[in-house]
Amino acid sequence: MGGVDVELLPPAALPEIAFAGRSNVGKSSLINALTGRKSLVKASNTPGRTREINFFLLAEKLMLVDLPGYGYAKAARKDVARWTRLVNAYLAGRPSLRRVCLLIDSRHGIKEVDIEIMNMLDKAAVSYQVILTKSDKVKPGELSATLLAAREIIARRPAAHPEIIATSSQSREGMEALREELGKIVENV
Ligand code: GDP
């Protein structure tokens, strides 16, 4: 499938939740905060370096899937093409995938590259949910504005989950809400 060996992925036996977002959005930090295991994912401060799909088994019940970050300004065109091929192959051929958490930096809101990912997800009919990250970095008014703008964008999107969760790996805001949401998905298998 476009040069991507999806057969090398682990068997699709457990429900999967995937995490996607622009490089540096705080994805590794969120996965670490969520699982409470610092060793599970190494937080990197070199944007654009992670290029592969990583799988993490959680409590033998759920697979967390760390998709490579996108939108790094210095990424070469061939890297973008490779990302698109890899992620499309995964999204289109993964029956166990229950939801993609689409991470958006609270300071920046939804950008054009995020819209492109949403287009991809809508087209593949993969359910996705916007999760704001780094909420501790913005004032409450700014967070409300980002939330409002994001709500308007997802209202027109067929595969978008209507609820948005604002989180911070630092203050742990929203972490319980996110955990509950993911718990519901596992229960509904
Ligand atoms: P990734 O590239 O998406 O995996 O992003 P990282 O998790 O490596 O985080 C990128 C940078 O943002 C790092 O310097 C983190 O310390 C910082 N960061 C991540 N999450 C938060 C957060 O919730 N609050 C704050 N203040 N900084 C964060």
Residues whose N, C-alpha, C, O or C-beta is under 5 A from the ligand:
A	BS01	GDP	R22 S23 N24 V25 G26 K27 S28 S29 L30 A43 S44 N45 K134 D136 K137 S168 S169 Q170
